[in-house]
Amino acid sequence: MGKRRPIRFFFFFFVLFLLNRHSTALQLHRHETHLLFSFKASIYTDPSRLLSNWDLSVSVCHWNGITCTGDNATVVSVDLAGKNLTGVIPDSVFRLPHIQSLDLSDNQFVGELPRNIFTVASSSLLHLNLSNNNITGKLPFGGVHGLQMLDLSNNMISGSIPTDIGLFFDLQFLDLGGNALITEIPNSLANLSSLEFLTLASNKLTGEIPRDLAGLKRLKWVYLGFNEFSGEIPEELGQLGSLNHLDLVYNKLTGRIPAAFGNLSQLEYLFLYQNCLSGSIPPSIFSLVNLISLDVSDNSLSGEIPELVIQLKNLEILHLFRNNFTGKIPTALAALSRLQILQLWSNGFSGEIPALLGTQNNLTVLDVSTNYLTGKIPHGLCDSKRLFKLILFSNSLNGEIPESLCFCRSLRRVRLQNNRLSGELCPGFTKLPLLYFLDISGNRFSGRIDGEKWELPALQMMSLARNKFSGELPELIGSNEIVSLDFSVNEFSGSVPESIGSLPELMKLNLSNNYLSGRIPGEISSCKKLVSLDLSNNKLTGEIPAVLSRIPVLSFLDLSENELSGEIPPVLARAASLIQINISHNHFHGRLPSTGAFLAINSTAVAGNNLCGGDISSNLPTCENGVKKRRYSRLWWITVILAAIVVATAVFVRIRRRKQRMGEKRVQNEEGIWELKLFDPKASKFVTVDAILQSAGKANETEIQFVVEKINGNISAGIGEAAELGRLRHSNIVRLLAACRSDKTGYLVREYVQGRRLSQIVGSLSWERRRNIALGIARGLQFLHSHCSPGVIAANFSPEKIIVDEKYEPRLVVGLSSAAVSPHYAAPETKESGDITEKSNVYTLGLVLIQLLTGKMAVHRQEVVEWARSDCRAEMWVLDGAVTGATEQDQMVGFMNLALDCTADDPMARPSSEVAYKTMLNLCRTACYSKLLLT
């Protein structure tokens, strides 16, 4: 009996232990469930219904995105990356007791992060990824001991980096790039002794790069580009012996490249482009034998490139363009067997291109344009059989194109214009299967090119202009992708080929300044995408084909300096797309139309004919029964027109004032006197002062038919500006219904549009819908700029202010000029001066196009622009693979090229919104023309 009691005693406590353990596990399970339910409650939208099984009927460990481990099956991982969730992030999910990994990246989370998340987070947390969302506000305070990875990149976080960043002692990976962080990097960052990966790129950080970073000996990757750092690059960075990747691009760094960089023996990638660096490249740089890519372009570097470059045996990419380098191109470059991309353009290099270049390299891209190079093109440039871009324009190269290049079947882009090249074009050049861009204009080429059939199936753009080619124009076989042809200023003769009508993608055709004869072939009207047609300065005869009016997007037509005759086809004046026409110095007779492109036509564009009629600007005699008759004096007409304008203006002002009086209401309540201005008479039925004040304190989406927005800044100025915006009526503009003010507060009242912001849905759209959305945005923008008097500037233009309705039609929310401009979508000149212009709106349009094309809301916007702009980088891989198919590629490339034009650094180099809209129309497939042109 005595022996049984200890056994029973032990068994009793063992049962108690098991019951207690079960009770503890049950409590932990309930606690985790409560925290996860709290997180679920913060989700606004879950389009894929990912969280549908987050309920009590299913074990937490079987919930979507949840991973458990251990005997107690505790939650250790929450992975909801890329699920298109919308909502706010509460602190509850950080309180999970045993959480190790939390990944909410690539969603649409909004709002600020709770300020306490780093202080309440579990000490077990190792990986935190909230990148690629729409998170705003400041970085939370505190630190998480044990956290190894922190990724908050590509959000809209603002403010400075807190000194508490130094509390993340175990951090190995830190990415805060692509936000709106300001001021200097705190010195406490130097406390992160375990840090290996540091990215602070694409912010607004200022000051000098901290020298204390040299103490982070484990650093392998440093990316500080696209900020506003100034001063010199610290020599101390040369002490980072483990560094593999150093990127300081797009800053305001000055001084020389530190010679101490020669100590970075593990360095493979050195990117210093787009700064203000000066002096020569230090010789020590050429001792970095592991270097794969060296890019110091877009600086003010000078001096010669030494033959020491031969030591860079692993070098694959060398970018030195847009500097002040001089001297000869080092012959040692020809001995670098791994060299693939060599870009030296826009410098002061002289002498010849190294004769052996390409013979031992693995060349894919060569660009030495805009230098002072002489001599012949080397024969071995394509020995690698991989050369696809050959850019040599604007030098003084002479001689013929080497025969080896004529059979370089890998060539895709060739630009040899503005040199002194001569001889005949070798036959092989007319049969390159991948060549899509050929420009050999401005040389001394001669001979006939019609002896061979041109079989260039990928050709999109070709310019042979300003040479001495003769004979008939060549027949282009299988070149169905051609967009632009320029054979101007040569000695071509014969007729205009009817086969041009078989080029379905042709947008620009320039055959001017030749000796072409015969009639204009009506087959040209089959080119339904033709925008510009220039046949001037030839010997063409016959009449203008009336079928030219059937080209739906023809905007520019120049037939001047020919021997054309007959009357001007009346249907040509009814061509809605025609903007500019020149028919001067022919033998036309009869009446000049006074509508369409002929309305207010310049007199020089119709001179040298036997025409009559038209309007005053044409300066032609009047017509009466086909006989010329002098006009009344110009002064008489001006007097009559001005009198009519004065009368019409007086009537208009009186009517408008009457309408304005009818649209103004004054209401007094306990808050004071409110003045309500209605811009839409129909809105008076539901827009009242009480309804506005009731809605002002609620969410944007009200139960009634309007959205209320508070006026920030000067209320009187805002109300005055609102009166102008209230006149806007367009299918792609959200209507402003009313404005309401008191002495202290003002509100704008807009129509409610059922839909979602563009930034929320772009990743889930097909290319057809993205394309149509782009067209709608451009159509709305060109309406604001070109059809309103005076033109209206979209002050807060961004994807956040574009609503896509239920029919996938975009609607622009046009804010007041005092509205805050999103820093991620502001043009460079706007960031500097704060001024917003039509050209800065066009810049933002380009950024929106890039977002539609790439499918990402990345905030590394400038980086995307520059990467895509680079001649060697603008390939199809920049586009969104989810919507890129064989049939969409050409159209998407066209849209990307337009986006790059819109985002040019120089505002004057950007197209107008009207030109951008017309260009988009021209890029559309024929199927969408009829619908779009009717809107």
BAROSE-691616 format. One record per residue (C-alpha): z, x, y. Coordinates in steps of 0.25 Angstrom, whole numbers, padded with zeros to 4 digits, always signed. Example, Ala and Ser with C-alpha at 12.3 -4.5 7.8 and 13.67 -1.06 7.14 Angstrom:
<atoms>
+0031+0049-0018+0029+0055-0004
</atoms>
This chain:
<atoms>
+0000+0000+0000+0003+0011+0009-0010+0018+0008-0018+0005+0011-0011+0003+0025-0018+0015+0031-0031+0011+0026-0029-0004+0031-0025+0002+0044-0037+0011+0045-0046+0000+0041-0040-0009+0052-0042+0001+0063-0056+0004+0058-0060-0011+0059-0054-0011+0073-0062+0001+0077-0075-0006+0072-0072-0018+0079-0069-0011+0092-0082-0003+0090-0089-0016+0088-0083-0022+0100-0086-0010+0109-0101-0010+0104-0101-0025+0107-0096-0023+0121-0106-0012+0123-0117-0021+0118-0113-0032+0127-0112-0023+0139-0126-0017+0137-0132-0031+0135-0125-0035+0148-0131-0023+0155-0145-0025+0150-0145-0040+0153-0141-0036+0167-0153-0027+0168-0162-0038+0162-0157-0047+0173-0162-0038+0184-0177-0039+0178-0186-0048+0187-0198-0047+0178-0201-0043+0164-0216-0046+0162-0216-0040+0148-0204-0048+0144-0198-0035+0139-0184-0040+0141-0186-0053+0134-0178-0048+0122-0166-0044+0130-0156-0055+0126-0144-0057+0117-0152-0061+0105-0157-0047+0103-0149-0034+0102-0149-0026+0115-0154-0014+0106-0167-0022+0103-0170-0026+0118-0183-0021+0123-0181-0008+0130-0167-0005+0124-0164+0006+0115-0150+0007+0108-0143+0018+0100-0130+0022+0093-0121+0014+0084-0118+0004+0095-0132+0002+0098-0130+0005+0113-0142+0004+0123-0147+0018+0126-0160+0016+0132-0167+0005+0141-0182+0008+0142-0190-0003+0150-0200+0006+0156-0214+0001+0160-0211-0014+0157-0214-0019+0171-0200-0025+0173-0197-0029+0187-0182-0030+0192-0171-0022+0197-0163-0011+0190-0148-0015+0189-0137-0005+0186-0133-0012+0173-0144-0005+0165-0138+0009+0169-0124+0004+0164-0128+0004+0149-0117+0012+0143-0126+0021+0134-0140+0020+0141-0147+0033+0140-0161+0030+0145-0166+0019+0155-0180+0018+0158-0185+0007+0167-0197+0015+0173-0211+0009+0176-0206-0005+0179-0205-0013+0192-0190-0012+0195-0187-0014+0210-0175-0013+0219-0164-0002+0220-0157+0005+0209-0142+0001+0209-0135+0012+0217-0125+0014+0206-0134+0016+0194-0132+0031+0192-0116+0029+0193-0116+0018+0183-0126+0023+0173-0122+0027+0160-0119+0042+0157-0128+0041+0145-0140+0038+0153-0150+0050+0151-0164+0044+0156-0166+0035+0168-0181+0031+0172-0183+0020+0182-0196+0026+0187-0209+0018+0192-0202+0006+0197-0200+0000+0211-0185+0004+0213-0181+0006+0228-0169+0010+0235-0161+0023+0234-0157+0032+0222-0144+0028+0216-0132+0037+0218-0124+0044+0207-0129+0052+0195-0129+0050+0180-0124+0061+0172-0132+0064+0160-0145+0057+0165-0157+0066+0162-0168+0059+0167-0169+0051+0180-0183+0045+0184-0184+0035+0196-0198+0039+0200-0208+0030+0206-0199+0020+0213-0196+0017+0227-0183+0024+0228-0180+0028+0242-0169+0036+0250-0164+0050+0246-0161+0057+0233-0146+0056+0233-0137+0068+0231-0132+0061+0218-0145+0066+0211-0137+0078+0208-0127+0071+0199-0138+0069+0188-0134+0082+0182-0141+0081+0169-0154+0076+0175-0166+0082+0169-0177+0073+0174-0177+0067+0189-0189+0059+0194-0187+0052+0208-0202+0053+0212-0210+0042+0218-0200+0036+0226-0197+0036+0241-0185+0046+0241-0183+0053+0254-0175+0065+0261-0172+0078+0254-0169+0082+0239-0154+0083+0238-0148+0096+0234-0140+0090+0223-0153+0089+0215-0151+0103+0212-0139+0099+0203-0148+0094+0193-0148+0106+0185-0154+0100+0172-0166+0094+0180-0180+0097+0174-0189+0087+0180-0188+0083+0195-0197+0074+0202-0195+0069+0216-0210+0067+0220-0216+0056+0228-0204+0053+0237-0202+0057+0252-0192+0068+0250-0191+0078+0261-0185+0091+0265-0187+0104+0257-0187+0106+0242-0173+0110+0238-0172+0124+0234-0160+0120+0225-0170+0115+0215-0172+0129+0211-0158+0127+0204-0164+0117+0194-0168+0127+0184-0173+0117+0173-0183+0110+0182-0196+0109+0176-0203+0099+0184-0202+0098+0200-0210+0087+0207-0207+0085+0221-0221+0081+0226-0225+0070+0236-0213+0071+0245-0211+0077+0259-0204+0090+0255-0206+0101+0266-0203+0116+0268-0206+0127+0258-0206+0126+0243-0193+0133+0239-0195+0147+0233-0183+0143+0224-0191+0134+0216-0197+0146+0209-0184+0148+0202-0187+0135+0193-0191+0143+0181-0193+0131+0172-0202+0123+0182-0214+0118+0175-0219+0108+0186-0218+0110+0201-0224+0099+0210-0221+0099+0225-0234+0092+0230-0236+0083+0242-0225+0088+0251-0224+0096+0264-0221+0109+0258-0224+0121+0266-0224+0136+0265-0229+0144+0253-0229+0142+0238-0216+0150+0234-0219+0163+0227-0207+0160+0218-0215+0150+0211-0221+0161+0203-0208+0161+0195-0210+0147+0189-0215+0153+0176-0215+0139+0169-0222+0132+0180-0235+0124+0175-0237+0115+0187-0236+0118+0202-0240+0107+0212-0239+0110+0227-0251+0103+0232-0251+0094+0245-0240+0103+0253-0241+0112+0265-0240+0125+0257-0247+0138+0263-0249+0152+0260-0255+0157+0247-0252+0154+0233-0242+0165+0229-0247+0174+0218-0234+0171+0210-0240+0157+0207-0251+0164+0199-0241+0169+0189-0237+0155+0184-0244+0157+0171-0240+0143+0166-0245+0136+0178-0255+0124+0174-0257+0117+0187-0256+0123+0201-0259+0114+0213-0256+0119+0227-0267+0110+0233-0267+0104+0247-0258+0114+0254-0262+0125+0264-0262+0137+0254-0271+0148+0257-0275+0162+0253-0283+0166+0240-0281+0162+0226-0278+0175+0218-0284+0179+0205-0270+0179+0200-0273+0164+0196-0278+0170+0183-0264+0171+0179-0263+0156+0178-0268+0155+0164-0263+0141+0162-0268+0135+0175-0275+0122+0173-0275+0116+0187-0277+0123+0200-0277+0115+0213-0278+0123+0226-0286+0113+0234-0285+0110+0249-0278+0123+0253-0283+0135+0261-0286+0145+0250-0297+0155+0252-0304+0166+0245-0311+0165+0232-0308+0156+0220-0301+0166+0210-0310+0170+0199-0298+0170+0190-0298+0155+0190-0310+0156+0180-0301+0163+0170-0290+0152+0169-0294+0145+0156-0285+0133+0158-0290+0130+0172-0295+0115+0172-0294+0111+0187-0297+0120+0199-0297+0113+0212-0298+0122+0224-0305+0113+0234-0303+0113+0249-0299+0127+0251-0306+0140+0257-0311+0146+0244-0324+0154+0246-0333+0162+0237-0338+0157+0223-0332+0149+0213-0328+0159+0202-0340+0161+0193-0333+0160+0180-0325+0147+0184-0325+0137+0172-0329+0147+0162-0315+0150+0157-0308+0138+0163-0306+0124+0158-0311+0118+0171-0311+0103+0172-0310+0102+0188-0316+0111+0198-0314+0108+0213-0317+0119+0223-0324+0110+0234-0322+0112+0249-0321+0127+0249-0331+0139+0253-0336+0142+0240-0350+0148+0238-0359+0152+0226-0363+0145+0214-0356+0135+0205-0351+0143+0193-0358+0140+0180-0346+0139+0171-0338+0128+0178-0340+0119+0166-0338+0128+0155-0325+0121+0151-0334+0108+0148-0323+0101+0155-0326+0102+0170-0327+0088+0176-0325+0090+0191-0333+0100+0198-0330+0099+0213-0337+0110+0222-0341+0103+0235-0341+0108+0249-0343+0123+0246-0355+0132+0248-0359+0133+0233-0374+0136+0230-0383+0137+0219-0386+0126+0208-0377+0118+0200-0374+0127+0187-0382+0121+0175-0369+0122+0167-0363+0111+0176-0375+0102+0174-0371+0101+0160-0356+0100+0162-0354+0087+0155-0339+0086+0159-0342+0085+0174-0337+0072+0180-0336+0075+0195-0345+0085+0202-0345+0087+0217-0353+0098+0223-0357+0093+0236-0358+0101+0249-0362+0114+0243-0375+0122+0243-0379+0119+0229-0394+0119+0226-0405+0117+0216-0408+0106+0207-0398+0097+0200-0398+0101+0185-0402+0090+0175-0389+0091+0168-0381+0086+0180-0388+0072+0178-0382+0070+0164-0367+0073+0165-0360+0062+0157-0347+0062+0165-0351+0065+0179-0346+0054+0188-0346+0061+0202-0357+0070+0207-0359+0075+0221-0368+0086+0224-0372+0081+0238-0374+0091+0250-0380+0102+0242-0394+0108+0241-0399+0102+0228-0413+0099+0227-0424+0094+0217-0426+0081+0209-0415+0074+0201-0424+0063+0196-0430+0071+0184-0418+0068+0175-0411+0055+0172-0397+0055+0178-0387+0051+0166-0373+0052+0172-0366+0040+0166-0353+0043+0173-0359+0045+0187-0351+0037+0198-0355+0045+0211-0366+0055+0214-0370+0061+0227-0383+0070+0228-0383+0068+0243-0388+0079+0253-0396+0087+0244-0411+0089+0242-0414+0081+0229-0428+0075+0229-0436+0066+0220-0432+0052+0216-0418+0047+0214-0413+0049+0199-0411+0038+0189-0397+0037+0185-0395+0033+0171-0383+0027+0165-0375+0030+0178-0369+0016+0179-0356+0021+0185-0362+0027+0198-0354+0022+0211-0361+0031+0221-0374+0038+0223-0378+0047+0235-0392+0053+0235-0393+0054+0250-0399+0065+0258-0409+0070+0248-0424+0070+0246-0425+0059+0236-0438+0050+0236-0443+0039+0228-0437+0025+0227-0423+0020+0226-0421+0019+0211-0419+0004+0206-0410+0010+0195-0399+0011+0206-0397-0004+0203-0392+0000+0189-0379+0007+0195-0369-0004+0194-0357+0004+0200-0365+0010+0212-0357+0008+0225-0364+0018+0234-0379+0023+0235-0384+0032+0245-0399+0036+0245-0400+0039+0260-0408+0050+0266-0419+0052+0255-0434+0049+0254-0432+0036+0245-0443+0026+0247-0447+0012+0241-0439+0000+0241-0424-0002+0240-0422-0007+0226-0416-0021+0224-0409-0016+0212-0399-0009+0220-0393-0023+0222-0388-0022+0207-0378-0012+0212-0367-0022+0214-0357-0012+0219-0365-0005+0229-0357-0003+0242-0366+0007+0250-0381+0009+0249-0388+0019+0258-0403+0021+0257-0405+0026+0272-0415+0036+0276-0425+0034+0265-0439+0028+0265-0436+0015+0258-0445+0003+0261-0446-0012+0259-0435-0022+0262-0420-0022+0260-0418-0029+0246-0410-0042+0248-0403-0040+0235-0395-0029+0242-0386-0040+0247-0382-0043+0232-0374-0030+0232-0360-0036+0233-0353-0024+0239-0364-0017+0247-0357-0013+0260-0366-0002+0266-0381-0002+0266-0390+0009+0274-0405+0007+0273-0408+0014+0286-0419+0024+0289-0429+0018+0279-0442+0010+0279-0436-0003+0275-0443-0016+0281-0442-0031+0280-0431-0040+0285-0416-0038+0282-0412-0047+0271-0403-0058+0276-0395-0058+0263-0391-0043+0266-0383-0049+0279-0375-0058+0269-0370-0047+0260-0355-0048+0262-0352-0034+0258-0362-0027+0267-0354-0019+0279-0364-0009+0284-0379-0009+0284-0390+0000+0291-0405-0003+0291-0409+0005+0303-0423+0011+0304-0431+0003+0294-0442-0007+0297-0433-0020+0295-0437-0032+0304-0433-0046+0306-0419-0052+0309-0406-0043+0307-0395-0051+0300-0383-0053+0309-0373-0056+0297-0366-0047+0287-0368-0032+0289-0378-0035+0300-0368-0041+0309-0364-0031+0320-0373-0021+0313-0375-0008+0322-0388-0007+0329-0391+0007+0323-0390+0001+0309-0402-0008+0312-0410+0000+0322-0424+0004+0319-0429-0009+0313-0436-0021+0318-0425-0031+0317-0419-0042+0326-0407-0050+0326-0393-0046+0322-0381-0046+0331-0379-0039+0344-0374-0026+0338-0388-0024+0331-0394-0023+0344-0407-0030+0339-0416-0040+0346-0414-0055+0342-0423-0062+0333-0430-0075+0336-0440-0080+0325-0441-0066+0321-0445-0061+0335-0436-0051+0342-0429-0057+0354-0420-0049+0364-0405-0053+0364-0397-0058+0375-0390-0046+0381-0378-0040+0374-0369-0043+0386-0373-0058+0385-0369-0058+0370-0356-0051+0372-0352-0060+0383-0355-0073+0375-0347-0067+0363-0335-0063+0371-0334-0076+0378-0334-0083+0364-0324-0073+0359-0315-0077+0371-0316-0092+0369-0314-0090+0354-0301-0081+0356-0295-0091+0366-0297-0103+0356-0291-0094+0344-0279-0090+0352-0276-0104+0356-0277-0109+0342-0269-0098+0337-0258-0100+0347-0257-0114+0343-0256-0111+0329-0245-0101+0331-0237-0111+0339-0239-0121+0327-0234-0110+0318-0221-0106+0325-0208-0113+0322-0194-0110+0328-0182-0114+0320-0167-0112+0323-0156-0111+0313-0142-0105+0312-0149-0091+0311-0156-0093+0325-0170-0096+0329-0181-0094+0319-0196-0093+0323-0206-0096+0311-0221-0092+0313-0230-0099+0302-0243-0092+0299-0248-0102+0289-0247-0117+0293-0245-0121+0278-0233-0112+0278-0225-0122+0287-0223-0131+0276-0213-0121+0268-0211-0110+0278-0199-0113+0286-0188-0105+0293-0177-0110+0283-0186-0107+0271-0189-0093+0276-0174-0090+0279-0170-0096+0265-0181-0087+0258-0178-0074+0266-0165-0071+0258-0171-0074+0245-0181-0066+0236-0195-0065+0240-0201-0075+0231-0195-0088+0237-0196-0102+0231-0205-0106+0242-0219-0102+0246-0216-0089+0254-0209-0076+0255-0200-0071+0266-0200-0057+0271-0190-0052+0282-0196-0045+0294-0191-0031+0296-0191-0024+0309-0195-0030+0322-0196-0045+0319-0204-0049+0332-0215-0039+0328-0214-0044+0314-0216-0058+0317-0228-0054+0327-0235-0046+0316-0232-0057+0306-0240-0067+0314-0252-0058+0312-0250-0056+0297-0248-0072+0296-0263-0073+0299-0268-0065+0287-0275-0074+0277-0280-0067+0264-0280-0069+0249-0273-0055+0247-0263-0056+0258-0250-0063+0257-0249-0073+0268-0238-0072+0279-0234-0087+0281-0224-0086+0292-0214-0077+0300-0200-0081+0304-0190-0074+0314-0177-0076+0321-0171-0066+0331-0166-0057+0320-0175-0059+0307-0189-0062+0304-0196-0066+0291-0211-0066+0286-0215-0077+0277-0226-0074+0267-0232-0083+0256-0227-0082+0242-0237-0076+0233-0234-0077+0218-0236-0064+0211-0231-0050+0210-0231-0037+0218-0243-0028+0214-0233-0016+0211-0226-0025+0200-0239-0028+0192-0249-0017+0194-0246-0011+0181-0249-0023+0173-0263-0027+0179-0277-0025+0173-0287-0017+0181-0294-0029+0185-0282-0035+0192-0278-0022+0198-0292-0021+0204-0292-0035+0209-0278-0033+0215-0283-0020+0222-0295-0028+0228-0286-0039+0233-0277-0029+0240-0288-0022+0246-0295-0035+0250-0282-0039+0257-0280-0026+0264-0294-0026+0270-0292-0040+0275-0280-0035+0283-0287-0023+0288-0301-0028+0291-0300-0043+0292-0288-0045+0301-0289-0043+0316-0281-0034+0318-0281-0028+0305-0267-0029+0297-0260-0017+0291-0252-0020+0278-0240-0013+0282-0232-0014+0268-0244-0013+0259-0240-0009+0245-0240-0015+0231-0227-0021+0234-0233-0029+0245-0245-0034+0236-0242-0047+0228-0252-0050+0216-0252-0065+0214-0254-0073+0202-0269-0071+0202-0267-0056+0204-0272-0056+0218-0265-0046+0227-0258-0051+0240-0254-0041+0251-0241-0044+0258-0244-0039+0272-0231-0035+0279-0227-0032+0294-0230-0018+0300-0215-0015+0299-0215-0017+0284-0210-0005+0276-0221+0003+0270-0220+0007+0256-0219+0023+0256-0227+0023+0243-0239+0016+0248-0239+0022+0262-0251+0030+0267-0247+0045+0271-0250+0042+0286-0240+0030+0285-0229+0038+0279-0231+0048+0291-0232+0038+0302-0228+0025+0297-0241+0018+0302-0248+0009+0293-0263+0007+0295-0275+0001+0287-0278+0015+0281-0263+0016+0276-0265+0002+0270-0277+0008+0263-0269+0020+0258-0259+0010+0252-0271+0002+0246-0275+0015+0239-0261+0017+0233-0261+0002+0228-0274+0005+0221-0268+0017+0215-0257+0009+0210-0267-0002+0204-0275+0009+0197-0264+0017+0191-0255+0005+0188-0242+0012+0193-0233+0010+0205-0230+0025+0205-0225+0030+0219-0231+0044+0217-0242+0037+0225-0247+0049+0233-0247+0058+0220-0256+0047+0213-0265+0047+0225-0267+0062+0226-0268+0064+0211-0279+0054+0210-0286+0059+0222-0287+0073+0217-0301+0075+0212-0296+0080+0198-0286+0070+0196-0293+0057+0200-0296+0053+0185-0294+0040+0177-0281+0044+0172-0275+0040+0186-0278+0025+0183-0270+0016+0175-0273+0017+0161-0269+0003+0158-0281-0003+0165-0291+0008+0164-0303+0005+0155-0317+0010+0155-0322-0002+0163-0311+0000+0174-0311+0015+0176-0322+0016+0186-0317+0005+0194-0303+0010+0194-0308+0024+0198-0315+0018+0210-0302+0011+0214-0294+0024+0212-0305+0031+0221-0303+0020+0232-0288+0022+0231-0289+0037+0233-0298+0034+0245-0287+0024+0251-0276+0034+0249-0283+0046+0256-0273+0054+0265-0282+0052+0277-0282+0038+0282-0296+0039+0287-0301+0043+0273-0296+0029+0267-0305+0018+0267-0302+0005+0274-0297-0007+0266-0310-0014+0268-0318-0002+0262-0307-0001+0251-0309-0016+0247-0324-0015+0247-0323-0003+0238-0314-0010+0228-0324-0022+0228-0335-0012+0225-0327-0006+0214-0325-0019+0207-0334-0024+0196-0345-0033+0199-0337-0044+0192-0327-0045+0203-0336-0044+0215-0340-0058+0217-0325-0063+0217-0320-0052+0226-0331-0053+0236-0329-0068+0238-0314-0066+0242
</atoms>
